[in-house]
Amino acid sequence: MTTIISNTKRLFLRRFDVSDVDDLTEVLGHPEVMEFSLSGPVGRAAVSQIIQQFEAHWHTWGFGQCAVVHKANQKVIGYCGLIRFIDIDGQTEDEIGYRLNRSYWGQGYATEAAQAIQTYGFTVVGLKRMVSMIDQNNVRSIRVAEKIGLHYEKDALIEGYVDRIYVIEQQDQLGLSTSSS
Ligand SMILES: CC(C)(COP(=O)(O)OP(=O)(O)OC[C@H]1O[C@@H](n2cnc3c(N)ncnc32)[C@H](O)[C@@H]1OP(=O)(O)O)[C@@H](O)C(=O)NCCC(=O)NCCS
């Protein structure tokens, strides 16, 4: 049975299934989509392993990466979800990550999916803080992070590269001051 994580206006977010490998290979095999990735474009066998890794993450942490399903045609147009990093600048961070099929960019889908995942992270998983770690030149991704309320916090060295850390905390959601009184 498919586990639906979120249902938005135009999208379903659900757990991945092995049968998603072809749709996800269309996404992760595209050079532009993988421009700001460590691996570059990947083929079908690697994508199979990536889906297994996504599911292993769900088993370990109880949350993870989701397939983004376009309601109108039922196609998997990318992934969006939460990934835990144990040591980013000395602390554990939970990242909202997103990557979409090149043909679906520029229509607000990443923002719609990432907003849903942020709500899921705060209300269902119970996280207090989420980040996005983004290359300074990845302007589209930075824009998505800003549109869902994340703000720049600092730069950090991640797997040998300097990324910008964008963050949202539960207090930001509630409109409360983060400073102690
Ligand atoms: C990042 C990504 C998920 C965005 O997907 P998307 O569905 O196109 O995103 P949205 O349509 O919700 O929003 C994109 C925003 O970037 C803006 N944008 C697009 N191209 C831009 C550019 N060259 N310069 C500045 N802003 C740009 C859009 O105008 C839009 O903002 P707006 O709504 O204020 O106009 C998609 O580009 C992608 O998969 N990129 C490759 C993978 C990746 O880099 N993932 C993030 C890793 S940190």
The ligand as an SDF file (V2000), in Angstrom:
LIG
                    3D

 48 50  0  0  0  0  0  0  0  0999 V2000
   15.3690   24.1790   -7.3550 C   0  0  0  0  0  0  0  0  0  0  0  0
   14.1660   23.5730   -8.0800 C   0  0  0  0  0  0  0  0  0  0  0  0
   13.6550   22.3830   -7.2750 C   0  0  0  0  0  0  0  0  0  0  0  0
   13.0860   24.6490   -8.2050 C   0  0  0  0  0  0  0  0  0  0  0  0
   11.9320   24.0660   -8.7860 O   0  0  0  0  0  0  0  0  0  0  0  0
   10.7360   24.9430   -9.3840 P   0  0  0  0  0  0  0  0  0  0  0  0
    9.5050   24.0890   -9.3710 O   0  0  0  0  0  0  0  0  0  0  0  0
   11.1600   25.5560  -10.6440 O   0  0  0  0  0  0  0  0  0  0  0  0
   10.5940   26.0610   -8.2620 O   0  0  0  0  0  0  0  0  0  0  0  0
    9.4230   27.1350   -8.1310 P   0  0  0  0  0  0  0  0  0  0  0  0
    8.7490   27.2990   -9.4440 O   0  0  0  0  0  0  0  0  0  0  0  0
    8.5710   26.7210   -6.9510 O   0  0  0  0  0  0  0  0  0  0  0  0
   10.2090   28.4560   -7.7250 O   0  0  0  0  0  0  0  0  0  0  0  0
   11.3860   28.8210   -8.4040 C   0  0  0  0  0  0  0  0  0  0  0  0
   11.6910   30.2730   -8.0710 C   0  0  0  0  0  0  0  0  0  0  0  0
   12.9840   30.5890   -8.5680 O   0  0  0  0  0  0  0  0  0  0  0  0
   12.8700   31.7240   -9.4190 C   0  0  0  0  0  0  0  0  0  0  0  0
   13.8900   31.6100  -10.4550 N   0  0  0  0  0  0  0  0  0  0  0  0
   13.8920   30.7740  -11.5020 C   0  0  0  0  0  0  0  0  0  0  0  0
   14.9970   30.9820  -12.2500 N   0  0  0  0  0  0  0  0  0  0  0  0
   15.6890   31.9610  -11.6150 C   0  0  0  0  0  0  0  0  0  0  0  0
   16.9080   32.6230  -11.8890 C   0  0  0  0  0  0  0  0  0  0  0  0
   17.6670   32.3020  -12.9330 N   0  0  0  0  0  0  0  0  0  0  0  0
   17.3090   33.5920  -11.0280 N   0  0  0  0  0  0  0  0  0  0  0  0
   16.5800   33.9090   -9.9570 C   0  0  0  0  0  0  0  0  0  0  0  0
   15.4000   33.3100   -9.6450 N   0  0  0  0  0  0  0  0  0  0  0  0
   14.9810   32.3600  -10.4820 C   0  0  0  0  0  0  0  0  0  0  0  0
   11.4840   31.6470   -9.9690 C   0  0  0  0  0  0  0  0  0  0  0  0
   11.0810   32.9160  -10.4740 O   0  0  0  0  0  0  0  0  0  0  0  0
   10.7110   31.2320   -8.7250 C   0  0  0  0  0  0  0  0  0  0  0  0
   10.5120   32.2980   -7.8340 O   0  0  0  0  0  0  0  0  0  0  0  0
    9.1740   33.2230   -7.8730 P   0  0  0  0  0  0  0  0  0  0  0  0
    8.0190   32.3190   -7.6120 O   0  0  0  0  0  0  0  0  0  0  0  0
    9.3970   34.2280   -6.8110 O   0  0  0  0  0  0  0  0  0  0  0  0
    9.0870   33.8230   -9.2350 O   0  0  0  0  0  0  0  0  0  0  0  0
   14.5380   23.0700   -9.4780 C   0  0  0  0  0  0  0  0  0  0  0  0
   15.0820   24.1450  -10.1820 O   0  0  0  0  0  0  0  0  0  0  0  0
   15.5260   21.9130   -9.4590 C   0  0  0  0  0  0  0  0  0  0  0  0
   15.1470   20.7580   -9.3830 O   0  0  0  0  0  0  0  0  0  0  0  0
   16.8310   22.2510   -9.5420 N   0  0  0  0  0  0  0  0  0  0  0  0
   17.8820   21.2470   -9.5600 C   0  0  0  0  0  0  0  0  0  0  0  0
   18.0380   20.5330   -8.2430 C   0  0  0  0  0  0  0  0  0  0  0  0
   18.4620   21.4530   -7.1320 C   0  0  0  0  0  0  0  0  0  0  0  0
   19.2910   22.3250   -7.3360 O   0  0  0  0  0  0  0  0  0  0  0  0
   17.8740   21.2280   -5.9550 N   0  0  0  0  0  0  0  0  0  0  0  0
   18.1890   21.9850   -4.7740 C   0  0  0  0  0  0  0  0  0  0  0  0
   19.4820   21.5450   -4.2040 C   0  0  0  0  0  0  0  0  0  0  0  0
   19.8960   22.5620   -2.7760 S   0  0  0  0  0  0  0  0  0  0  0  0
  1  2  1  0
  2  3  1  0
  2  4  1  0
  2 36  1  0
  4  5  1  0
  5  6  1  0
  6  7  2  0
  6  8  1  0
  6  9  1  0
  9 10  1  0
 10 11  2  0
 10 12  1  0
 10 13  1  0
 13 14  1  0
 14 15  1  0
 15 16  1  0
 15 30  1  0
 16 17  1  0
 17 18  1  0
 17 28  1  0
 18 19  1  0
 18 27  1  0
 19 20  2  0
 20 21  1  0
 21 22  1  0
 21 27  2  0
 22 23  1  0
 22 24  2  0
 24 25  1  0
 25 26  2  0
 26 27  1  0
 28 29  1  0
 28 30  1  0
 30 31  1  0
 31 32  1  0
 32 33  2  0
 32 34  1  0
 32 35  1  0
 36 37  1  0
 36 38  1  0
 38 39  2  0
 38 40  1  0
 40 41  1  0
 41 42  1  0
 42 43  1  0
 43 44  2  0
 43 45  1  0
 45 46  1  0
 46 47  1  0
 47 48  1  0
M  END
$$$$
